[in-house]
């Protein structure tokens, strides 16, 4: 079991797993030991912001507000 994306990539690189990532992840992650193969026919991905409930602060709230505004401004 991988707890982080980097752990997952390490397991994939050592032939101990596979994982589905969003397509933009392959553009941001350059590794010669891993093949990123596009998948088709899947529903669009959805993102969520997640943080520890007890660690919300002004910076987290500002980021959430900014992200919400940016998504709301996108055409449907």
Backbone as numpy.savetxt, mean C-alpha at the origin, in Angstrom:
# Nx Ny Nz CAx CAy CAz Cx Cy Cz
4.53 -15.74 7.90 3.68 -14.56 7.90 4.58 -13.32 7.90
4.24 -12.38 7.06 4.98 -11.12 7.00 4.19 -10.04 7.73
4.89 -9.24 8.49 4.24 -8.15 9.22 4.41 -6.81 8.53
5.35 -6.73 7.60 5.59 -5.49 6.86 5.76 -5.83 5.39
5.69 -4.81 4.55 5.91 -5.03 3.13 7.33 -5.52 2.87
8.29 -4.97 3.61 9.68 -5.41 3.42 9.86 -6.87 3.80
9.20 -7.31 4.86 9.26 -8.72 5.22 8.64 -9.58 4.12
7.53 -9.12 3.56 6.88 -9.85 2.47 7.81 -9.95 1.27
8.46 -8.85 0.92 9.38 -8.86 -0.22 10.53 -9.82 0.03
11.03 -9.87 1.24 12.12 -10.80 1.57 11.66 -12.24 1.44
10.44 -12.54 1.89 9.92 -13.90 1.76 9.71 -14.26 0.30
9.22 -13.32 -0.48 9.03 -13.57 -1.92 10.38 -13.84 -2.58
11.36 -13.03 -2.24 12.69 -13.16 -2.85 13.35 -14.50 -2.52
12.95 -15.12 -1.42 13.53 -16.41 -1.04 12.56 -17.56 -1.31
11.64 -17.33 -2.24 10.68 -18.37 -2.68 9.81 -18.91 -1.56
9.44 -18.04 -0.62 8.59 -18.48 0.48 7.24 -17.78 0.48
6.84 -17.21 -0.66 5.53 -16.59 -0.70 5.30 -15.77 -1.95
4.06 -15.36 -2.10 3.64 -14.44 -3.14 2.70 -13.43 -2.48
2.48 -12.32 -3.14 1.60 -11.30 -2.57 1.05 -10.43 -3.69
-0.15 -9.94 -3.50 -0.75 -9.00 -4.44 -0.52 -7.60 -3.90
0.10 -6.75 -4.72 0.33 -5.35 -4.38 -0.43 -4.48 -5.37
-0.72 -3.25 -5.01 -1.28 -2.29 -5.94 -0.23 -2.00 -7.02
-0.68 -1.68 -8.21 0.25 -1.53 -9.34 1.30 -0.45 -9.10
0.94 0.62 -8.41 1.93 1.68 -8.20 3.07 1.23 -7.28
2.86 0.20 -6.48 3.92 -0.31 -5.61 5.08 -0.83 -6.45
4.78 -1.47 -7.57 5.85 -2.00 -8.41 6.67 -0.88 -9.04
6.07 0.28 -9.23 6.80 1.41 -9.79 7.73 2.04 -8.76
7.38 1.90 -7.49 8.17 2.50 -6.43 9.21 1.55 -5.85
9.10 0.27 -6.17 9.96 -0.75 -5.58 10.78 -1.40 -6.69
12.05 -1.14 -6.70 12.94 -1.70 -7.71 13.75 -2.83 -7.10
13.45 -4.05 -7.52 14.21 -5.21 -7.04 14.42 -6.14 -8.21
15.67 -6.51 -8.44 16.00 -7.40 -9.54 15.65 -8.86 -9.24
15.43 -9.17 -7.96 15.17 -10.55 -7.57 13.68 -10.90 -7.47
12.82 -9.94 -7.81 11.37 -10.15 -7.71 10.72 -9.72 -9.02
9.77 -10.52 -9.49 9.02 -10.16 -10.69 7.64 -9.64 -10.27
7.30 -8.47 -10.78 5.96 -7.91 -10.57 5.17 -8.18 -11.85
4.11 -8.95 -11.74 3.31 -9.35 -12.90 1.94 -8.69 -12.78
1.56 -7.88 -13.78 0.25 -7.21 -13.71 -0.90 -8.23 -13.70
-1.91 -7.93 -12.91 -3.13 -8.74 -12.87 -4.25 -7.93 -13.50
-5.16 -8.60 -14.14 -6.33 -7.89 -14.70 -7.59 -8.59 -14.22
-8.70 -7.88 -14.33 -9.98 -8.45 -13.94 -10.32 -8.31 -12.47
-9.48 -7.62 -11.72 -9.76 -7.42 -10.29 -10.46 -6.08 -10.10
-11.26 -5.94 -9.05 -11.89 -4.63 -8.80 -10.82 -3.60 -8.43
-11.15 -2.32 -8.62 -10.23 -1.25 -8.25 -9.86 -1.36 -6.79
-8.62 -0.98 -6.49 -8.15 -1.00 -5.10 -8.71 0.18 -4.33
-8.86 -0.01 -3.06 -9.28 1.07 -2.18 -8.25 1.19 -1.06
-7.96 2.41 -0.71 -6.98 2.68 0.35 -7.70 3.15 1.60
-7.08 2.90 2.72 -7.60 3.38 4.00 -6.44 3.95 4.81
-6.71 4.98 5.55 -5.73 5.50 6.50 -5.97 4.80 7.82
-4.88 4.35 8.43 -4.99 3.62 9.69 -3.93 4.15 10.65
-4.31 4.34 11.89 -3.37 4.75 12.92 -3.86 4.20 14.24
-2.96 4.14 15.19 -3.32 3.64 16.52 -4.28 4.61 17.17
-5.37 4.10 17.67 -6.42 4.93 18.25 -5.91 5.87 19.34
-4.99 5.39 20.15 -4.48 6.19 21.26 -3.40 7.18 20.83
-3.02 7.18 19.56 -1.92 8.03 19.12 -2.38 9.13 18.18
-3.66 9.37 18.07 -4.15 10.47 17.23 -3.68 11.79 17.84
-3.22 12.66 16.97 -2.76 13.97 17.43 -3.06 14.99 16.34
-2.66 16.23 16.53 -2.97 17.29 15.57 -2.37 16.99 14.19
-1.18 16.42 14.14 -0.54 16.11 12.87 -1.31 15.01 12.12
-1.73 13.98 12.83 -2.52 12.92 12.22 -3.84 13.49 11.70
-4.51 14.28 12.51 -5.80 14.85 12.08 -5.63 15.77 10.87
-4.56 16.54 10.84 -4.30 17.42 9.69 -4.06 16.60 8.43
-3.31 15.50 8.55 -3.07 14.64 7.40 -4.36 14.02 6.91
-5.18 13.52 7.84 -6.47 12.93 7.47 -7.35 13.96 6.76
-7.42 15.15 7.29 -8.22 16.21 6.66 -7.72 16.52 5.26
-6.40 16.63 5.09 -5.83 16.93 3.79 -6.10 15.79 2.80
-5.92 14.56 3.25 -6.19 13.41 2.38 -7.65 13.37 1.98
-8.54 13.62 2.92 -9.97 13.62 2.63 -10.32 14.70 1.61
-9.76 15.88 1.76 -10.00 16.97 0.80 -9.49 16.59 -0.59
-8.31 15.98 -0.66 -7.74 15.60 -1.95 -8.61 14.55 -2.65
-9.08 13.57 -1.90 -9.93 12.52 -2.48 -11.28 13.11 -2.89
-11.83 13.98 -2.06 -13.14 14.57 -2.36 -13.08 15.45 -3.61
-11.92 16.00 -3.91 -11.78 16.87 -5.08 -11.64 16.08 -6.38
-11.41 14.78 -6.29 -11.26 13.96 -7.49 -12.62 13.73 -8.15
-12.66 13.71 -9.49 -13.92 13.40 -10.16 -14.36 11.96 -9.87
-15.64 11.74 -9.81 -16.17 10.41 -9.51 -16.00 9.45 -10.66
